[in-house]
Amino acid sequence: MVTTTLPIVPLRRNDLPVDTVDLARFMLGKYLVHDLREGRVAGRIVETEAYPVGDSTNHAWPGRRAYNGSMFLARGHAYVRLTYGIYNVINVVSEREGTGAAVLIRALEPVEGIEWMQARRPDTKPRDLARGPGRLALALGIDLGFDGADLCTGRGLWLGAVGRKPAPFAVTTRIGIARETHRLLRFYEPGSPFVSGPRKLLSAG
């Protein structure tokens, strides 16, 4: 894999669908970019999960709390949380301001700044640098300080696109949850080696 400089255009809030499931599909093929002092790191989004309004696994389900307040910002903001007490993960807020819901970014295909990702995850093959939500946050240098960040500014940590052609997608149930396990709310790019999860789940899509 070769690090490249792509003509990534920032996504603006008006580009984002005002619906959690629609946004989860829309984000496939888009880019998550982090402009560091050392240079740019970026990955193409190949896997997402939707946590819509009314879903009991949605962290906003209990209502607005101190820990989930960023979920109630306008769509296109970041909701970063700590999972298992170890890993940070990044979600994209997905509804109108005041309504709590988000899309989890589960996996990226690294496209820029791979050397900086490998510095954070030594002895890791490019395929595994951002394959899984905890891995990708570590590889891109995303921590809790980014909770509530606006991802539609084209600066710092941001979302972007190259072209307008929608990416192909397949859909399965979500990973690692104990409730709402029947819902088809995980979207991924078929055939991508950068997608996370068990192979049997991929084949189910």
C-alpha positions in Angstrom: 0.0 0.0 0.0 1.3 3.4 -0.9 0.5 6.6 1.0 -1.2 9.1 -1.4 -2.4 12.6 -1.4 -6.0 12.6 -2.4 -8.2 15.5 -3.4 -10.5 15.1 -0.3 -13.2 17.7 -0.2 -14.7 18.5 3.3 -18.3 17.5 3.9 -20.6 20.2 5.1 -23.5 19.7 7.4 -26.0 20.1 4.6 -24.3 17.2 2.7 -25.2 14.8 5.5 -28.6 13.1 5.6 -30.8 13.9 8.5 -31.5 10.3 9.5 -29.2 7.9 11.3 -29.7 4.9 9.1 -29.3 7.0 5.9 -26.2 8.6 7.3 -24.7 5.1 8.2 -25.0 4.1 4.5 -24.0 7.5 3.2 -20.7 7.5 5.1 -19.4 4.4 3.4 -16.7 5.5 0.9 -16.3 8.8 2.6 -13.1 9.8 4.5 -12.1 10.5 8.1 -9.2 12.9 8.2 -7.0 14.1 11.0 -4.5 16.9 10.2 -1.7 16.5 12.7 1.4 18.7 13.2 3.4 15.9 11.6 1.1 15.6 8.6 -2.2 14.2 7.5 -3.6 10.8 8.4 -6.8 9.7 6.7 -8.8 6.6 6.0 -11.7 5.6 3.7 -14.7 4.5 5.7 -15.6 0.9 4.9 -17.9 -0.1 7.9 -20.4 1.7 10.0 -23.2 0.9 12.5 -26.4 2.9 13.1 -27.7 3.6 16.6 -31.0 5.4 15.7 -33.6 7.1 17.8 -35.7 4.6 19.8 -33.0 1.9 19.8 -32.3 0.7 23.4 -28.6 0.2 22.6 -28.3 3.9 21.6 -26.3 5.7 24.4 -28.9 8.5 24.2 -31.7 6.1 25.2 -31.7 7.2 28.9 -32.0 10.8 27.8 -29.4 13.6 27.9 -26.7 13.0 30.5 -23.2 14.5 31.1 -21.5 11.5 29.4 -23.7 11.6 26.3 -24.3 15.3 25.8 -22.5 15.5 22.5 -25.0 13.1 21.0 -27.6 15.9 21.1 -25.6 18.3 19.0 -26.3 18.9 15.4 -25.5 16.1 13.0 -21.8 16.0 11.9 -20.4 16.4 15.4 -18.2 13.7 17.0 -19.3 11.6 19.9 -16.2 10.0 21.3 -16.4 7.6 24.2 -14.3 5.1 26.1 -15.3 1.5 25.7 -14.3 -1.5 27.9 -12.3 1.1 29.9 -9.5 1.0 27.4 -10.4 2.0 23.8 -11.7 5.2 22.5 -14.2 5.0 19.6 -15.7 7.6 17.4 -19.3 8.1 16.4 -20.8 10.7 14.1 -23.9 12.5 15.5 -26.7 11.8 13.1 -29.9 13.8 13.7 -31.1 17.3 14.3 -29.8 19.2 17.3 -31.6 18.1 20.4 -32.2 14.5 19.2 -29.7 11.9 20.4 -28.4 9.4 17.9 -25.2 8.5 16.2 -23.3 6.3 13.7 -20.3 4.3 14.9 -17.4 4.3 12.5 -16.2 0.7 12.7 -13.4 0.4 10.1 -11.3 2.4 7.7 -9.0 1.6 4.8 -5.8 3.6 5.6 -5.0 6.0 2.6 -2.7 8.7 4.0 -0.2 9.0 6.8 0.2 5.3 7.2 3.6 5.8 8.7 2.1 7.9 11.5 -0.6 5.2 12.1 2.1 2.6 12.3 4.0 4.7 14.8 0.9 4.5 17.1 0.4 0.8 16.4 3.9 -0.6 15.9 4.3 -4.0 14.1 0.8 -3.8 12.7 0.0 -4.7 9.1 -1.7 -1.9 7.1 -4.8 -4.1 6.8 -5.2 -4.2 10.6 -4.3 -0.5 11.4 -7.9 0.7 11.5 -9.9 -2.5 11.3 -12.2 -2.1 14.3 -13.4 1.0 16.1 -10.8 1.0 18.9 -7.9 0.4 16.5 -9.0 3.2 14.1 -9.3 5.8 16.9 -5.8 4.9 18.1 -4.3 4.9 14.6 -5.8 8.3 13.9 -4.9 9.8 17.2 -8.5 10.3 18.3 -9.1 10.6 22.1 -11.7 12.0 24.4 -10.6 15.5 23.7 -12.4 15.2 20.4 -15.8 14.5 21.9 -18.2 17.2 20.6 -15.8 18.3 17.8 -17.4 19.6 14.7 -16.4 17.2 11.8 -17.8 19.6 9.1 -15.1 22.3 9.3 -12.4 20.8 7.1 -9.9 21.5 9.9 -8.4 19.3 12.6 -10.5 16.1 12.6 -13.0 16.2 9.8 -15.1 14.2 7.3 -14.5 14.4 3.5 -15.3 12.9 0.2 -13.6 12.2 -3.1 -16.3 12.4 -5.9 -20.0 11.9 -5.5 -20.4 8.2 -6.5 -22.1 6.3 -3.7 -20.1 3.2 -2.4 -21.6 -0.3 -2.7 -22.8 -1.7 0.6 -24.0 -4.9 2.3 -25.9 -5.0 5.6 -25.9 -7.3 8.6 -26.7 -7.2 12.3 -24.5 -5.3 14.6 -21.5 -6.6 16.5 -21.0 -7.0 20.3 -24.4 -5.9 21.6 -26.8 -7.9 23.8 -30.1 -6.2 22.9 -31.8 -5.3 19.5 -29.6 -8.0 18.0 -32.0 -8.7 15.1 -31.8 -5.3 13.6 -29.9 -4.9 10.3 -28.0 -1.8 11.1 -24.4 -2.6 10.2 -23.2 -1.5 6.8 -20.0 -2.4 5.1 -18.2 -2.4 1.8 -18.4 -6.0 0.3 -15.1 -7.5 -0.4 -13.0 -5.0 1.5 -10.2 -6.7 3.5 -10.3 -3.7 6.0 -13.8 -4.6 7.3 -13.9 -5.9 10.9 -16.0 -8.7 12.4 -16.2 -12.5 12.0 -16.2 -13.9 8.5 -19.5 -15.7 9.1 -21.2 -12.4 9.7 -19.8 -11.0 6.5 -21.0 -14.0 4.5 -24.4 -13.4 6.1 -24.7 -10.1 4.3 
